[in-house]
Amino acid sequence: MSLPLDLMMFGALIAFILLGYPVAFTIAGVATGFALLGWMLGDFNIQLMGAMGQRFFGVLTNPVLTAIPLFVLMGVILEKSRIAEDLLETMGRLFGKMNGGLGVSVVLVGALLAASTGIVGATVVAMGLIALPTMLRNGYDPKLASGMVCTAGTLGQIIPPSTLLIILADVMSNAFQQAQYAQGKFTIETISVGQTFAAAMVPGLLLVAVYCVYIIGRAKLFPGDAPAMKESVEPPSGVEIASAIVPPILLIIAVLGSILGGVASPNEAASVGAVGAILLAGRRLGVPVKLIVLATFALLVLAVSAAAFPVRLQRSDVTIGGYVLAAIYAGLALFSLGVVLKILRAAFADGLLKSSLLSTLTVTSMIFATILMASFFSLVFVGLGGEDRVHELLKEMPGGATGALIFAMLFVFVLGFFLDFVEISVILLPVLIPPLILMGIDPIWLTVLIAINLQTSFLTPPFGFSLFYLRGAAPKEITTGQIYRGVVPFIGLQIAAVAILWMFPIIATWLPRWLY
């Protein structure tokens, strides 16, 4: 009887990651070791390794994944341009006079930052440095305040545009195609990033509502846990509210609207987001606001006009009007480009450009290194029979498709205690999802269920990344135990949100069906 090398391989991966070894190198090392061991024992065909070049090339040229660097750049620039500080300060003054108002402000700002930056670490650190001390000074329970900051930061994983959703869209699309091939269907349907974003939109807002209701309800029942602000501050004026909230909302509409409306691909929308983030950063860098507004308006006019009245100068029947229109478009583009270059020059002198590009390079390298090594790992895992074992395990679950889905969700939830969402997404899900789709489970609904489940992995002790981020940014009087205890009610709210989505799948499916 041969050894269950596939199970041993997965166990070894978790063990080495828990020992603290770098994730990408750990995945590659475990895969290499078990490939050689399986070859020596006759359980692995070493010729499968010849497919690695094609797999790596496919990952690096994947049009879905190539949007990640630009979305990361957009988020990093916005994070470093201090948009979080403006939002927190304005929203705190707006809601601070009501019990639980500061907590509601933190959640709403977390949602806005999630939709504009999508970077969990940046959001948690920013709110940990700014909002957490303010809540503590005003008498908030340290556990509740810590839990709110950690949880609001994780909204960047479920509210589009999110790196998690982009990765999930690619994984789910491949799994959906694989399931259709297994059913003998060769007119293949796919799942796009736009469908994934649309499916996650309403559940993400549902989570925001659930958090706010919990905070307000707890403040009513236990006023001492979340009192109104003691500090005397002037409520913000309409102009202050608009200047803090309108720019990120416009950026969100430009990026998500272009994707959901089918106007732009994810890559093109990410480019729009990156340029928009640069324009928003210009205010902090001393570039006149009027100039930024004019450049933004010029880009908007250019985008709408070019979509409504396209110019094709290569055609032989172009009129004089076509040349005039092309000249106007070129003028608008050159003016906007000049403003962007002016901001980039100021960003270079300020050091913001260098630090943003370095952070983008670091995050993107980590993500792609993990995805590439996970492709290697899954090849070896499948070669050792792991895929067949998972399929048989899910088929034998009591309760049919429902039982298999419950098992899969629980398995992902437990792994979230130890592994990052990237590792779970690119190692486990490609093997776990195809049999679930073959059992008749809606892939769009499944995507959102898994996304909320993976979002919880940022909150679950002992290795939740939000907990680590807050531990590094929180005041010294906040203990690690208080942070861990503070997230427990919000983990319960996450589970409740999954249950609501389970009972009412239409929450996730109606918008993508309507749009697509």
C-alpha positions in Angstrom: 0.0 0.0 0.0 1.5 3.3 -1.1 1.9 6.2 1.3 -0.8 9.0 1.2 1.9 11.4 -0.1 -0.7 14.0 -1.2 -2.0 14.3 2.4 1.5 14.3 3.8 2.5 17.0 1.3 -0.4 19.3 2.4 0.4 18.7 6.1 4.0 19.5 5.6 3.2 22.7 3.9 1.1 24.0 6.8 3.8 22.8 9.3 6.6 24.7 7.5 4.6 27.8 7.2 3.8 27.7 10.9 7.5 27.5 11.6 7.9 30.9 10.0 9.6 30.1 6.7 8.9 32.4 3.7 5.7 31.3 2.1 6.7 31.2 -1.6 10.0 29.4 -0.9 8.2 27.0 1.5 5.6 26.1 -1.2 8.4 25.5 -3.8 10.5 23.5 -1.4 7.7 21.2 -0.2 6.6 20.6 -3.8 10.1 19.8 -4.9 10.7 17.4 -2.0 7.5 15.5 -2.5 7.9 15.3 -6.3 11.3 13.7 -5.8 10.0 11.4 -3.1 7.0 10.4 -5.2 9.2 9.7 -8.2 11.5 7.5 -6.1 8.5 5.6 -4.7 6.9 5.3 -8.1 3.9 7.4 -7.2 4.7 10.4 -9.3 5.4 10.8 -13.0 8.4 13.1 -13.2 7.6 14.0 -16.8 4.8 16.2 -15.5 7.5 18.7 -14.4 7.9 19.5 -18.1 4.6 21.4 -18.0 6.0 24.0 -15.5 7.2 26.4 -18.2 3.8 26.6 -19.8 2.1 27.0 -16.5 4.3 29.9 -15.4 4.0 31.6 -18.8 0.2 31.3 -18.5 0.2 32.9 -15.1 2.4 35.8 -16.1 0.4 36.5 -19.3 -3.0 36.1 -17.7 -5.0 39.3 -18.5 -6.9 39.1 -15.3 -3.9 38.8 -13.0 -2.0 41.6 -14.8 -4.5 44.1 -13.4 -3.2 43.4 -9.9 0.0 45.7 -10.0 -2.0 48.7 -11.2 -4.7 48.2 -8.5 -2.0 47.8 -5.9 -0.3 51.0 -7.2 -3.6 52.9 -6.9 -4.1 51.8 -3.4 -0.5 52.5 -2.3 -0.6 56.1 -3.7 -4.0 56.8 -2.0 -2.7 55.4 1.3 0.5 57.5 1.2 -1.5 60.6 0.1 -3.2 60.6 3.5 -6.8 60.2 2.2 -7.5 58.1 5.3 -6.6 60.9 7.7 -9.0 63.3 6.0 -11.8 60.8 5.9 -11.4 59.7 9.5 -11.2 63.2 10.9 -14.2 64.4 8.9 -16.4 61.4 9.6 -15.4 61.4 13.3 -16.6 65.0 13.7 -19.8 64.2 11.8 -20.9 61.1 13.9 -18.9 61.5 17.1 -21.7 63.2 19.1 -23.8 60.0 19.1 -23.1 56.9 21.2 -21.1 54.5 19.0 -20.6 57.3 16.4 -16.9 57.0 16.3 -17.2 53.2 15.7 -19.7 53.8 12.9 -17.2 56.4 11.4 -14.4 53.8 11.5 -16.6 51.2 9.6 -17.8 53.7 7.0 -14.3 55.0 6.4 -13.1 51.4 6.2 -15.7 50.8 3.5 -14.7 53.9 1.5 -11.0 53.0 1.8 -11.7 49.4 0.8 -13.4 50.5 -2.4 -10.7 53.0 -3.2 -7.5 51.4 -2.0 -8.3 47.7 -1.3 -5.1 47.4 0.9 -6.0 45.8 4.3 -2.6 46.5 6.0 -2.7 50.2 5.0 -6.3 50.7 6.2 -5.7 48.9 9.6 -2.5 50.8 10.3 -4.0 54.2 9.4 -7.0 53.7 11.6 -4.9 52.2 14.3 -2.7 55.3 14.4 -5.5 57.8 14.1 -8.9 56.5 15.2 -7.9 54.1 17.9 -6.3 56.7 20.2 -9.3 59.0 19.7 -11.7 56.2 20.7 -9.6 55.3 23.8 -9.5 59.0 24.9 -13.2 59.2 24.6 -13.8 56.1 26.8 -14.3 53.3 24.3 -13.8 49.8 25.5 -10.3 48.8 24.3 -11.5 45.4 23.1 -14.4 46.8 21.1 -12.3 49.6 19.6 -9.6 47.1 18.6 -12.2 44.8 17.0 -13.8 47.6 15.1 -10.4 48.8 13.6 -9.4 45.2 12.6 -12.7 44.4 11.1 -13.2 47.6 9.2 -9.8 47.1 7.6 -10.7 43.7 6.3 -13.5 45.2 4.2 -10.8 45.7 1.6 -11.0 42.0 0.9 -14.7 41.8 0.0 -15.6 45.3 -1.4 -14.4 45.7 -5.0 -11.8 46.4 -6.4 -10.1 43.8 -4.2 -7.0 41.7 -5.0 -8.7 38.7 -3.4 -11.7 39.1 -5.8 -9.4 39.4 -8.8 -7.5 36.2 -7.8 -10.8 34.4 -7.0 -12.3 35.4 -10.4 -9.3 33.8 -12.1 -9.4 30.7 -9.9 -13.2 30.3 -10.2 -13.2 30.9 -14.0 -10.6 28.1 -14.5 -12.5 25.8 -12.1 -15.8 26.5 -13.9 -14.2 25.7 -17.3 -12.7 22.5 -15.9 -16.2 21.5 -14.5 -17.8 22.1 -17.9 -15.2 20.0 -19.7 -15.9 17.2 -17.2 -19.6 17.5 -18.1 -18.7 17.2 -21.9 -19.6 20.9 -22.6 -17.2 22.5 -25.1 -19.0 25.8 -25.6 -17.3 27.1 -22.5 -18.8 29.9 -20.3 -16.4 31.9 -18.1 -16.6 34.0 -15.0 -15.2 37.5 -15.4 -13.8 40.0 -12.9 -16.8 42.2 -13.6 -19.2 39.5 -12.6 -17.2 38.8 -9.4 -17.1 42.5 -8.5 -20.8 42.8 -9.1 -21.6 39.7 -7.1 -19.5 41.0 -4.1 -20.9 44.5 -4.1 -24.2 44.0 -2.3 -22.8 41.4 0.2 -20.0 43.8 1.0 -22.4 46.6 1.8 -24.5 44.1 3.8 -21.4 43.5 6.0 -21.0 47.2 6.5 -24.7 47.5 7.6 -24.3 44.5 9.9 -21.2 46.0 11.6 -22.9 49.4 12.0 -26.1 47.8 13.5 -24.0 45.8 16.0 -22.0 48.9 17.1 -25.1 51.1 17.5 -27.0 48.3 19.3 -24.1 47.6 21.6 -23.8 51.4 22.3 -27.5 51.5 23.2 -27.3 48.4 25.5 -23.9 49.3 27.0 -23.3 53.1 26.7 -20.1 52.8 28.6 -18.5 50.7 25.8 -19.0 53.2 23.1 -19.8 56.7 24.5 -20.3 59.9 22.5 -17.2 62.1 22.0 -16.2 64.0 25.1 -13.9 66.3 23.1 -15.5 69.5 21.9 -15.1 69.7 18.1 -17.0 71.7 15.5 -19.1 69.5 13.2 -17.7 69.6 9.6 -19.2 72.0 7.1 -20.7 70.8 3.8 -17.6 71.8 1.9 -15.4 69.8 4.3 -17.5 66.8 4.0 -17.6 67.0 0.2 -13.9 67.6 -0.1 -13.1 64.5 2.0 -15.8 62.1 0.6 -16.5 63.2 -3.0 -13.0 62.5 -4.5 -12.7 58.9 -3.4 -16.3 58.3 -4.4 -15.7 59.7 -7.9 -12.6 57.4 -8.2 -14.7 54.4 -7.1 -17.4 55.2 -9.6 -14.8 55.7 -12.4 -13.1 52.4 -11.7 -16.0 50.1 -10.8 -18.4 51.8 -13.1 -16.2 51.3 -16.1 -15.8 47.6 -15.3 -19.4 46.9 -14.3 -20.7 48.9 -17.3 -18.5 46.9 -19.7 -16.8 50.1 -20.9 -13.3 49.0 -19.8 -11.5 45.8 -19.0 -10.0 45.3 -15.5 -6.6 46.3 -16.8 -7.9 49.5 -18.3 -10.0 50.3 -15.3 -6.9 49.8 -13.0 -5.0 52.3 -15.2 -7.8 54.8 -14.7 -7.6 54.2 -11.0 -3.9 54.7 -10.9 -4.1 58.0 -12.8 -7.0 59.0 -10.6 -5.0 58.3 -7.5 -2.1 60.4 -8.8 -4.5 63.3 -9.3 -5.9 62.9 -5.8 -2.4 62.9 -4.4 -1.6 66.2 -6.1 -3.5 68.2 -3.5 -1.2 66.9 -0.7 1.9 67.7 -2.9 1.0 71.4 -3.3 -0.4 71.3 -6.9 -3.3 73.8 -7.2 -6.7 72.2 -6.7 -8.2 74.1 -9.6 -5.6 72.6 -11.9 -6.4 69.1 -10.6 -10.1 69.6 -11.0 -9.6 70.9 -14.6 -7.4 67.9 -15.5 -10.0 65.5 -14.0 -12.8 67.2 -15.9 -10.8 67.0 -19.1 -10.2 63.3 -18.7 -13.9 62.7 -18.0 -14.9 64.7 -21.1 -12.3 62.8 -23.1 -13.5 59.4 -21.9 -17.2 60.1 -22.5 -16.7 61.8 -25.8 -14.3 59.2 -27.2 -16.8 56.5 -26.3 -19.8 58.3 -27.8 -17.9 59.8 -30.8 -15.0 57.6 -31.7 -12.5 58.8 -34.3 -10.8 56.3 -36.8 -8.3 58.3 -38.7 -7.0 55.2 -40.6 -10.2 55.2 -42.7 -10.2 56.9 -46.1 -13.5 58.6 -45.7 -12.6 60.7 -42.6 -14.1 64.2 -42.8 -12.7 67.5 -41.7 -14.9 67.3 -38.6 -13.2 64.0 -37.7 -9.8 65.7 -37.8 -11.1 68.6 -35.6 -12.5 66.1 -33.1 -9.2 64.2 -33.0 -7.4 67.5 -32.4 -9.7 68.3 -29.5 -9.2 64.9 -28.0 -5.4 65.3 -28.4 -5.6 68.7 -26.6 -7.6 67.3 -23.7 -5.2 64.4 -23.4 -2.1 66.5 -23.5 -3.4 68.9 -20.9 -4.3 66.1 -18.5 -0.9 64.5 -19.2 0.8 67.7 -18.4 -0.9 67.9 -15.0 -0.2 64.3 -14.2 3.5 64.8 -15.1 3.6 67.9 -12.8 2.2 65.8 -9.9 4.6 63.0 -10.6 7.5 65.5 -10.6 6.3 66.8 -7.2 5.8 63.2 -6.0 9.4 62.4 -7.0 10.8 65.4 -5.2 8.7 64.5 -2.1 9.7 60.8 -2.1 6.1 59.7 -2.4 6.7 58.3 -5.9 9.7 56.2 -5.0 8.1 54.8 -1.8 4.8 54.0 -3.7 6.6 52.2 -6.5 8.7 50.2 -4.0 5.7 49.2 -2.0 3.9 48.2 -5.2 6.8 46.1 -6.4 7.1 44.4 -3.0 3.4 43.5 -2.8 3.1 42.5 -6.4 6.3 40.3 -6.2 4.9 38.6 -3.1 1.6 37.9 -4.7 3.0 36.6 -8.0 5.7 34.6 -6.4 3.1 32.8 -4.3 0.8 32.2 -7.3 3.7 30.8 -9.4 4.9 28.5 -6.7 1.3 27.5 -5.9 0.9 26.5 -9.6 4.0 24.3 -9.1 2.6 22.9 -5.8 -0.8 22.0 -7.4 0.9 20.3 -10.3 2.7 18.0 -7.9 -0.4 17.6 -5.7 -2.5 16.5 -8.7 0.3 14.2 -9.9 0.3 12.5 -6.5 -3.5 11.8 -6.7 -4.6 14.6 -4.4 -7.3 15.9 -6.8 -8.9 12.5 -7.1 -8.9 12.1 -3.3 -10.6 15.5 -2.8 -13.2 14.7 -5.4 -14.0 11.3 -3.7 -14.1 12.9 -0.3 -16.6 15.5 -1.4 -18.8 13.0 -3.2 -18.9 10.8 -0.1 -20.0 13.6 2.2 -23.5 13.0 3.8 -26.1 15.5 2.6 -25.0 15.6 -1.1 -24.1 19.0 -2.4 -25.1 20.8 0.8 -23.0 18.6 2.9 -20.0 18.9 0.6 -20.3 22.7 0.6 -20.6 22.9 4.4 -17.4 20.7 4.7 -15.6 22.9 2.1 -16.6 26.1 3.9 -15.5 24.8 7.3 -12.2 23.5 5.8 -11.5 26.9 4.3 -12.5 28.6 7.6 -10.1 26.5 9.7 -7.2 26.9 7.2 -7.8 30.6 7.6 -6.4 30.4 11.1 -3.0 29.4 9.7 -2.7 30.3 6.0 -3.0 33.6 4.1 -5.9 34.1 1.6 -3.5 34.0 -1.4 -2.2 30.5 -0.4 -5.7 29.2 0.2 -7.0 30.7 -3.1 -4.3 29.4 -5.4 -3.4 26.1 -3.7 -6.7 24.7 -2.2 -9.5 26.2 -4.2 -8.5 24.9 -7.7 -8.9 21.4 -6.3 -11.9 22.0 -4.1 -14.1 24.1 -6.4 -14.6 21.9 -9.6 -16.4 19.0 -7.8 -18.7 21.5 -6.0 -19.7 23.1 -9.3 -20.2 19.6 -10.8 -22.7 19.0 -7.9 -24.8 21.9 -9.2 -23.7 24.8 -7.0 -23.9 28.3 -8.6 -20.2 29.4 -9.1 -21.0 33.1 -8.7 -22.7 32.5 -5.3 -19.9 30.2 -4.3 -17.3 32.8 -5.1 -18.9 35.3 -2.7 -19.3 32.8 0.0 -15.7 31.8 -0.2 -14.6 35.5 -0.4 -16.4 36.4 2.9 -15.0 33.2 4.4 -11.5 34.1 3.4 -12.0 37.7 4.6 -12.5 36.1 8.1 -9.0 34.6 7.8 -7.6 38.2 8.4 -9.4 38.3 11.8 -9.0 34.8 13.2 -6.2 34.3 15.9 -3.4 33.4 16.1 -2.3 34.4 12.5 -4.9 36.9 11.3 -3.0 39.5 9.4 -5.2 42.4 10.6 -4.3 41.4 14.2 -0.6 41.7 13.4 -1.1 45.0 11.6 -3.0 46.5 14.5 -0.5 45.1 17.1 2.2 47.1 15.3 0.2 50.3 15.2 -1.8 50.2 18.4 -0.9 52.2 21.6 1.1 50.3 24.2 -1.8 50.1 26.6 -3.7 47.9 24.1 -2.6 44.3 24.8 -2.5 41.4 22.3 -5.2 39.6 24.4 -7.5 42.6 24.1 -7.1 42.6 20.3 -7.8 38.9 20.1 -10.9 39.1 22.3 -12.1 42.2 20.5 -12.4 40.5 17.1 -14.4 37.5 18.4 -17.9 39.2 18.1 -17.0 40.4 14.6 -16.0 36.9 13.6 -19.5 35.9 14.8 -21.0 38.6 12.6 -19.0 37.3 9.6 -20.4 33.9 10.2 -23.9 35.4 10.5 -23.3 37.2 7.1 -22.3 33.9 5.5 -25.5 32.3 6.9 -27.7 35.2 5.5 -26.0 34.8 2.1 -26.5 31.0 2.3 -30.2 31.4 2.9 -30.7 34.2 0.3 -28.3 33.5 -2.6 -30.1 36.2 -4.6 -28.2 38.8 -2.6 -25.0 37.8 -4.5 -26.5 36.7 -7.8 -29.1 39.4 -8.8 -26.7 42.2 -9.7 -24.4 40.2 -12.0 -27.4 38.6 -13.7 -28.9 42.0 -14.3 -25.7 43.5 -15.6 -24.5 40.5 -17.6 
